[in-house]
Amino acid sequence: MMDKAQFRMLYERFFPELCLFLGNFTSDRDLVKDIVQNIFCKLLDEDIGQIRNIRGWLYYCARNAMFNHLRDNSNKQRLLLDAALQIPSMTEDLESDAGEERLSSVNRAIETLPAECRKIFLMAKREGKSYKEIALEKSISVKTVEAQMGIALRRIREFCKEEKNQGKSSVR
């Protein structure tokens, strides 16, 4: 286990250096700081005597953490985009009775969302607020907004699909 003085020395020496390194991957300073701080938290759990090259270990962890974040964020953004693209297709032919029923189905689905999830979804979709604006207004992280939007879109899609399937089975 590492003592406080040793940790402080490593933190003061490598924190700015690692932030500069990760700044090559993204311009999001808060994200970079979060990742570097998480690496130092991970360092506390490590047996420092087992790490031969502390600088190399820190850079290796920083790089992998950034790559994991970028991969996960890319997948999340793609899933959110896919889900968002499916909702307009449910409401695009509003002139027909089927289109009105689909819109009603989407509205019913929105009403079944948990309260905070519904508020976040409506702020984004009806009020046109960005995830960052929502996060600031609700005093939550952008990641939480992204997660809530993912939940909302998935539940709306599932609700509408379920209602559509129930409608087909009741016609037969």
C-alpha positions as CSV (number, residue, x, y, z in Angstrom):
1,M,0.0,0.0,0.0
2,M,1.2,3.5,-0.9
3,D,1.6,6.2,1.7
4,K,0.0,9.7,1.2
5,A,3.2,11.5,0.5
6,Q,4.2,9.0,-2.2
7,F,0.7,9.2,-3.8
8,R,0.7,13.0,-3.6
9,M,4.1,13.1,-5.4
10,L,2.9,10.8,-8.2
11,Y,-0.3,12.7,-8.5
12,E,1.4,16.1,-8.7
13,R,4.0,14.9,-11.1
14,F,1.8,12.9,-13.5
15,F,-1.7,14.4,-13.4
16,P,-1.0,17.4,-15.7
17,E,1.1,15.2,-18.0
18,L,-1.7,12.6,-18.3
19,C,-4.2,15.3,-18.9
20,L,-2.2,16.7,-21.8
21,F,-1.8,13.2,-23.2
22,L,-5.5,12.5,-23.1
23,G,-6.2,16.0,-24.5
24,N,-5.0,14.6,-27.8
25,F,-8.0,12.4,-27.9
26,T,-10.7,14.8,-26.9
27,S,-11.2,18.5,-26.1
28,D,-13.5,17.7,-23.2
29,R,-11.4,18.8,-20.2
30,D,-13.9,17.5,-17.7
31,L,-13.8,14.1,-19.2
32,V,-10.0,14.1,-19.3
33,K,-9.8,15.1,-15.7
34,D,-12.4,12.4,-14.7
35,I,-10.5,9.7,-16.5
36,V,-7.1,10.7,-15.0
37,Q,-8.6,10.9,-11.5
38,N,-10.1,7.5,-11.9
39,I,-6.7,6.1,-12.9
40,F,-5.2,7.6,-9.7
41,C,-8.1,6.0,-7.7
42,K,-7.2,2.7,-9.4
43,L,-3.6,3.2,-8.5
44,L,-4.6,3.3,-4.8
45,D,-5.9,-0.2,-5.1
46,E,-2.7,-1.5,-6.7
47,D,0.4,-2.9,-5.0
48,I,2.8,-0.2,-6.2
49,G,5.7,-2.5,-5.5
50,Q,4.5,-4.8,-8.2
51,I,4.5,-2.0,-10.9
52,R,7.9,-1.8,-12.5
53,N,7.4,1.4,-14.6
54,I,4.8,3.6,-12.9
55,R,4.8,6.2,-15.7
56,G,4.2,3.5,-18.3
57,W,1.5,1.9,-16.2
58,L,-0.3,5.3,-15.8
59,Y,-0.1,6.0,-19.5
60,Y,-1.3,2.5,-20.4
61,C,-4.3,2.8,-18.1
62,A,-5.0,6.3,-19.3
63,R,-4.9,5.3,-23.0
64,N,-7.1,2.2,-22.3
65,A,-9.6,4.2,-20.3
66,M,-9.9,6.8,-23.0
67,F,-10.3,4.1,-25.7
68,N,-13.0,2.4,-23.6
69,H,-14.8,5.7,-23.1
70,L,-14.7,6.6,-26.8
71,R,-15.9,3.1,-27.8
72,D,-18.7,3.1,-25.3
73,N,-19.7,6.6,-26.2
74,S,-19.7,5.8,-29.9
75,N,-21.9,2.8,-29.4
76,K,-24.3,4.7,-27.1
77,Q,-24.5,7.6,-29.6
78,R,-25.2,5.1,-32.4
79,L,-27.9,3.4,-30.4
80,L,-29.5,6.7,-29.4
81,L,-29.5,7.8,-33.0
82,D,-31.0,4.5,-34.3
83,A,-33.7,4.8,-31.7
84,A,-34.4,8.4,-32.4
85,L,-34.7,7.7,-36.1
86,Q,-37.3,5.0,-35.4
87,I,-39.6,7.4,-33.4
88,P,-40.1,9.9,-36.3
89,S,-40.9,6.9,-38.6
90,M,-43.8,6.1,-36.2
91,T,-45.2,9.5,-36.6
92,E,-44.4,10.6,-40.1
93,D,-47.8,9.9,-41.7
94,L,-49.9,11.9,-39.3
95,E,-52.6,12.5,-42.0
96,S,-53.8,8.9,-41.9
97,D,-55.7,7.2,-39.1
98,A,-52.8,4.8,-38.7
99,G,-50.5,7.8,-38.3
100,E,-52.7,9.3,-35.6
101,E,-52.8,6.0,-33.8
102,R,-49.0,5.7,-33.9
103,L,-48.7,9.2,-32.5
104,S,-51.2,8.3,-29.7
105,S,-49.2,5.2,-29.0
106,V,-45.9,7.3,-28.7
107,N,-47.7,9.7,-26.4
108,R,-49.1,6.8,-24.2
109,A,-45.6,5.4,-24.1
110,I,-44.1,8.7,-23.0
111,E,-46.7,8.8,-20.1
112,T,-45.6,5.4,-18.9
113,L,-42.0,6.5,-18.4
114,P,-40.7,7.1,-14.9
115,A,-41.2,10.7,-13.9
116,E,-37.6,12.0,-14.1
117,C,-36.9,10.0,-17.3
118,R,-40.1,11.5,-18.9
119,K,-39.0,15.0,-17.8
120,I,-35.6,14.6,-19.4
121,F,-37.0,13.1,-22.6
122,L,-39.6,15.9,-23.0
123,M,-36.9,18.6,-22.3
124,A,-34.8,17.1,-25.1
125,K,-37.5,16.3,-27.6
126,R,-40.3,18.9,-27.0
127,E,-38.2,21.8,-25.7
128,G,-35.3,21.1,-28.0
129,K,-32.7,21.4,-25.2
130,S,-29.3,19.9,-25.5
131,Y,-28.1,17.1,-23.2
132,K,-25.6,19.6,-21.7
133,E,-28.4,22.2,-21.0
134,I,-30.6,19.5,-19.4
135,A,-27.7,18.3,-17.3
136,L,-27.0,21.9,-16.0
137,E,-30.6,22.6,-15.4
138,K,-31.2,19.4,-13.4
139,S,-27.8,19.3,-11.7
140,I,-26.9,15.9,-13.1
141,S,-24.1,14.7,-15.5
142,V,-24.4,14.6,-19.2
143,K,-23.8,10.8,-18.9
144,T,-27.0,10.6,-16.8
145,V,-29.0,12.5,-19.4
146,E,-27.6,10.1,-22.1
147,A,-28.5,7.1,-20.0
148,Q,-32.0,8.4,-19.3
149,M,-32.6,9.2,-23.0
150,G,-31.5,5.7,-23.9
151,I,-33.9,4.2,-21.4
152,A,-36.7,6.5,-22.7
153,L,-36.2,5.7,-26.3
154,R,-35.9,2.0,-25.7
155,R,-39.1,1.9,-23.6
156,I,-41.0,4.0,-26.1
157,R,-39.9,1.7,-28.9
158,E,-40.8,-1.4,-27.0
159,F,-44.2,0.0,-25.9
160,C,-45.2,1.0,-29.4
161,K,-44.0,-2.4,-30.8
162,E,-46.0,-4.2,-28.1
163,E,-49.2,-2.1,-28.9
164,K,-48.7,-2.7,-32.6
165,N,-48.5,-6.5,-32.0
166,Q,-51.5,-6.4,-29.7
167,G,-53.5,-4.6,-32.5
168,K,-52.5,-7.2,-35.0
169,S,-53.5,-10.1,-32.7
170,S,-56.9,-8.5,-31.9
171,V,-57.7,-8.1,-35.7
172,R,-57.3,-11.9,-36.2
